[in-house]
Amino acid sequence: MAIAYLSLGSNLGDRISNIQQAVSFLTNDSSIKVLKSSSFYETEPWGGVAKNWFANAVIRIETNLKPVELLKVVQNIEAKLGRNREKEIHWGERPLDIDILFYDNLVFQNEILVIPHKELHKRAFVLVPMLEIAENFVHPVSNKDIAQLYEELEDPEEIYLYGTVPRGLND
């Protein structure tokens, strides 16, 4: 069995429900056990394309699936919840995005999958939820823990615990 971390995000429709439904599909898969979930976070779009803010969370799972098999499972869940990879714009609006962040301490790359996720060290929307559930997890390439990666963010996007109002909006 392997321990993996998945990032889940949505910026179309009922964002929280989309993530909850995805976690439910994962929970109902006999080859996956959801061990822990972060809180939900509302995050500024990353990449300069999407306009709607995202709801994001990170989960820790245990699985007997190999990385590429896990990728197929999460992409099927994305499709069930309305994602159409062929029609969407890169970094654009989407009902659901699930990324494999880590898979044990594996370093893996092929034409469809890179583990650890190649952009995670640049994204507050991944690192903040990871801080909540795995602050001391060590990135197998950089050999830095999640707290160190977060401290080194150069230009973090805005991120708020879901349901909180950003400072200044209600003053």
Secondary structure, 3 states (H helix, E strand, C coil): CEEEEEEEEECCCCHHHHHHHHHHHHHCCCCEEEEEECCCEEECCCCCCCCCCEEEEEEEEEECCCHHHHHHHHHHHHHHCCCCCCCCCCCCCCCCEEEEEEECCCCEECCCCEECCCCHHHCHHHHHHHHHHHCCCECCCCCCEHHHHHHCCCCCCCEEECCCCCCCCCC
